[in-house]
Amino acid sequence: MSPLSPIEPSRHARASEAEQRQPRTAPRLMLDPLLTLAVIGLGICSVVTLSSVTAGTIAGDPHYYSERQGIYLLIGALMMLVLARVDYARLRHYKVWLYGALILSIFAVLGAGHSAKGATRAISFPLFSFQASELGKVLLILALAALVVDRSRQLHEHRTTALVMLVTLVPAMFVIAQPDLGSGLVYITIALTLLFIAGVPWSHVAGLLGLGATAVVLVLVLAPAAGVQVLTSHQVERLTAFANPSSNPEGEGYQQLESKIAIGSGQRTGSGANSTQIKGEFVPEDSTDFIFAAVGERYGFVGAALVLSLYALLIWRTLRILTMSKDLFGALVAGGVVAMLMFQVFVNVGVAVDIMPVTGVTLPLISYGGSSVIATLLAVGLLQSIYVQARATEALKGRVLRS
């Protein structure tokens, strides 16, 4: 008798019937344990560092910043758990709405935002300030990932690459105009990473990098030589001061010189309560842009190594989730998140140790700020959703094969 006779169904038919009999229930929430550990560790490091750095900032309330940071972390963690239960694939269908929300939020800040230190980056509310450029990073990742998937059959065409970059440069230019150069560069980095992961031709990526290098030379060298000032002298000095900060130690090079002194004084185990650079307020923005200098002085090489190790764990797990993703959309979302995290960590730490120009990029989950913390945890929530869905898909396949 043939093994495929009507009396004895084929193995594939039995597997199909077994799959249909499986109850269609939502996947059990099983977060990536190492990713969760990295997030918890960085959150603890943030609260502990801010508690020591900002103790004397608000008279009569030494825990003002650390307590608020703890609240931001708690709210972000709850939002991460909620997002982890959502099938991220559904978000692909809302790409137009997500991109629209990104543009509207940036315009809202430009129109109704409050000015602080010469920049208009946030809208003030009674209990918090909303910085649209931070949430915009997550919205842009989702919108671009959906756009690339929709045009996955036209990736070899130049117009696909041009469309992705145009969709990115529109919000990036408005963010840079706030001015928030750091977030604008994060947007561009996300777009380039998604194009690379999607597999666009190398010639497209090389062309974009070439255009970027040409723009930098034009703005910083050729235009000033021709008498055209695209950037103000202050902006140019800020971007180039890192190359030789000692040439203007009381001006544009001041922040990075003091940051290096603070990190160096921490030595192996840190200065602890005897820290002088941070307590003496020699390092500006020691709770945000230069918080890594505070970690280095207060807790030394050991503390800095711990923070960097937690970031290494966070990025490694993100890359692992990228490879686990059940579809291209998930891989692109994870790729956008890892680009955002790696760029911000590299630039923030690079600025603190004087190998990068000052661009105002925060250290994810460490720097003080509700918008940054919540946006980062939303991105982690997307990673957890990709992980949960990948594990659920693997479990379903295993049940079908065993049936």
N, C-alpha and C positions, 0 to 999 in steps of 0.2 A: 504493500500500500504506500502511496506517495506520502511523504511527511507533510505535504500541504493539502491533503484531502479534506473535504468538508467535515469529516468525522473528528479530525484532530486539528484545531486551529494552530496557525503558525505562532512562533514565539513572539514575533512583533505584534501580532493581533492580540495575544494575551497581555503583552505589556501595555498596549494601548487601552485595553479594557481595564487593566489594573490602575492605570493613570486616571481614567475617568472616574473610577470608584473612590479615588483619594478625596477626602474632604477638602474643599477649597477654603481654608482658613487663613487668616493673616499670619505672616511669619512671626514666630516668637522673638521678642526683642532680646537679642544677644549682642551687645556692643563689643567692639574690638577692645579687648582688655588692655593691651599695651598702648593704644592710642588714648584710651581713657586715662590710663596712668600718667602719661605724659602731660595731658591737659590738667589733671589734678595737681601734679607736681609743679607745673609752671604757675598755676593759680596760687599755690601756697607760697612760692618764692616771691610772687608779686606782692601779696599782702604783707609778708614779713619784711621785705625791702622797703615798701612804702611806709610801714609803721615806724621804721627807724629813720628814714630820710625826711619825712614830713612832720615829725613829732612836734617841732616848734614853729610850724608854718602858721597855724591858726591858733591864736591865743585862747587858752581855756578849753581847747578841744584838740588834744594831741593825736587823736585817732580819727580825725575827720576824713582824711583821704583813704586810709586803710579800710575803714568801715564802709565807705561808699564803694570802694573797689570790690570789697567782699559782696556787696549787694549786686553790683554789676555782674560779677562772676556767677552768683546764684541765679539771677534772672537769665543770663546767657546759657547756663547749664540746663535750666528747665526748658528753654527754647530749643536747645540741642536735642534733648530727649524727645520732645514733641516732633521735631523734624526727622529724627531717626526712625520714627514709626510711619512716616509718609513714604510712599514709593516715589523716589526721586524722578522716575521716568515720566510721571504725570506732569511735572513742571515744564517739560519740553513743550507742551501744547500752549503754554502761557508766555512764550518768549516775547511777543509783542507787548503784552501788558507789563512784563518785567522790565523791558527796555524803556517803555514809557514812564514807569515809576522812577527809573534811574534818572532820566532827563528832567522830569518834573521836580524831583527832589533837589537836583543841582540848581535848577532855576529858582526854586523856592529859597535856597540859601543865598543866592546872588541878590534876590529881591528883598528878602526879609531877614537875612542873617545879621548878627551883630558883629561889629569890628573889634578885633583884639590884636594888639601888636602889629597893626598895619594889614591884617588879613581878615577876610570875611569868609569863614569856613563853617559856621554852625548857626543854628537857630536856637535861641534861648527859650526855655520853658521854665515854669516855676521851680521844678525839682531837678531838671537836667538840661543838657544842651545836646542837640541832635546834629551830628556831622554827617551830611549826606554822602560825602566822598568815601567814607568807610563802608557804609551799607552798599554803596554803589559797586564796590569790588565784587561782592557776592552776586548782586543782580547782573553785573556784566558777565561774570563767569557763566551763569545759567543761560543768558540770552545768546552769548557767542557760541556756547556749546551746542545749543539747539540750532542755530543758524548753520554751523559747520556740518552738523548731521544732515540737515535738510538738503545741503548742497554737496553731500559726500561723493556723488557721481560726477561732479564738475570741479573737483579739487585741482585738477591739472590746468584749469583755465585761469588766466591772469585776473579775470574779472571777479572770480570768487575771492582771491586773496585781497584784491582792491576793495571789495565790498566789506570784508571782515575788518580791514584796517580803517575804512571810512566810518563804520559803525562804532569803532573804538575811539577814533580820534575826536569825534564830535564831543562826547562827554569829557574826554581827557583834556581837550583844550579849554573847556569851560572850568574844569577843576584847577588847571594850572593858572587860570586867570584870577583865582580867588585871592591870593595865590597859594596853591598847594602843589608844588612841583613833585613832591614825593609820591602822592597818590596818583597823579597823572602818569608818572613813570611806571607805577604798578599796573595801571590799566594797559599800557602798551606792552609790558612784559607778559601779561596774561594772554593777550591776543597772539603774540609771537609764539608762545608756548603751545597754545591750542592748534595753531597752524602746523607746528612741528609734529605734534602728536598725531594729528589727523593725516599726516603724510603728504603735505603739499610738496611740489618739486623743490629741490635745494636751490635752484636758480631764483625762485620767488623769495625764499628766506634771505639769500645773499643780497638780492636786490634791495630788500627792505632795510637790512643792516647797512648797506652802502648809502641809502638815502638818509638814514639816521646819522651816520658819520658825517655826511656832507652838510646836513643841517647844523650840526654842532660846530663844524669849522666855519660855516657861513655866519652863524650868530656870534661866535666868540672871537673870530679872527678877521674874516674878510669884510663883514659889514662895518665893524668899528674902524678898520683901515680905510674904508671908503667914506667915513664920516657919518655913517648911519648907525644909530644906537638902538638895536632891537631890545636889549636889556639895559637896565640902569647900571651905573657903575657899581652900586652896592650889590646888585645881583651877580654881576660878573666876579667881583672880588670874593663873594661868598662861595661861588662855585669853584674858584681856583685857589682859595686860601689854603686848602689842605696840602697842596704841593709844597708850600713853604710857610707854615703858620708863624714861624719865628720872625718873618719879615714884617709882620704887623701884629705883635703880641697883645696890644691893647685894643685892637680893632677886630677885623674879621677872623684872625687866627686865635683869638682869646679862648673861645669855647673849647676848641680841640686841644690846645695846649694845656688848659686846666684839667680837661678830661684825662689826658695821658698822665698828668701828675697824680691825679686821684687813683687811677688804676695801678700805677707803679707803686704808690705808697701802700697799697694793700698787701703787696708781696705775696707770701704763700698762703697764709690763713686769714688775712684781713686785719684791719686796724680796730674793728669792733667799735666800742663806745669812744675810742680815742681818735676816730676819724676827724680830720680837720678840713679837708677840701669841701666836702658836702655840707658839714655843719656850718662852716664859715661862708657858705653860699658863694663859693668861688666858681662852681660849675652851674651855669644857667640850665634851666629845664631839666633838673636832675630827677624829676618824677616822670618825665615823658621821653623826650628825644635822647637824653643822655642818662637814662636810668642804668644802662650797663656800666657806666663809670661809677655809679653808686654801689652797684653789686661788687665791682672790682675792689673798691676801696674798703667797703665794709666787711666783705667776706673773702677777699683775696682770690688767689688762683683757684682755690678749692671751690669757692662759691661760683666763680665765673665758669669753671669747668662743669659744675653740676648743671647750671642753666643751659650751657651749650650742649651737654649730653642729652638733656630733656628735649631740646630742639632737634637733635639728631634722631632721637627715637620718634618724635612726632613726624618728621619728614620721611623717615624710613617706612613707617606704617602707612603714610599717605601714598607713597610709591607702591607699596604692597597692595593697597586697596585698588589702586589704578590697574594693576595687573589682574586683580580678581574680578573686576567689573563684568557684569553679564552683557553689556552692550557698549557701543561706541560713545553714546551720550554720557554714560557713567564714567568712562575712562577720561573723556574730555573735561568733565566737571572736576574729577580728582586731579587732573593735570593742571587745571586753572588754580585750584586751591594750593597745590604744592608750589606753583610758580609764585603765587602771592606770598606764601610763608617764607620761602627761600629768599626771595628778593628783599623782603622787609628785614629778615634777620641779618642777612649779609650786609645790607646798607647801614642799618642801625649800628651794628657792632663795628662795621668798618669806619663809620663816622667817629665813634667813640675812641678808636685806636688810631685815628688819623690816616686812614688809607683811602677814604672816600670823601667827596665833598658833602657839606651839610645840606640836606634836602628836606628835613622835617619828616622822616619816616619813623613811626613808632615801633617798638619791640612787641610783637604779638603776645598777648596775655600777660605781659609784664608791665608795660607802660600804663600809667594811670589814664583812664578815659572810658566812659561807658560805651560810646559808639564803637570804638576800636575793639573792646572786649566782646561786646555782643555780636558784632559782625564776624569776628574770628570764630566764636563759638557756633554761630549759624553755619559757617563754612565747615566746621568740624561735624555739625549735625548732618550735613550733606554727605560727608565721608562715612559717617556711621550708617546712614541710610543705604549707601552703596554696598557697604559691608554686609548689612543685614539681608539685603536682597540677594547678594551673591551667595551667602550661606544658605538661604532658603532655596535657591535654584539648585545648588549642589545637593541638598538634602532630598529634593524632589526627584532628581535624576537617580540618586541612590536607591530610593524606594521603588522606582519604576524598574530598575535593573534587577532588583532582588525579587520582584513579583513573578 
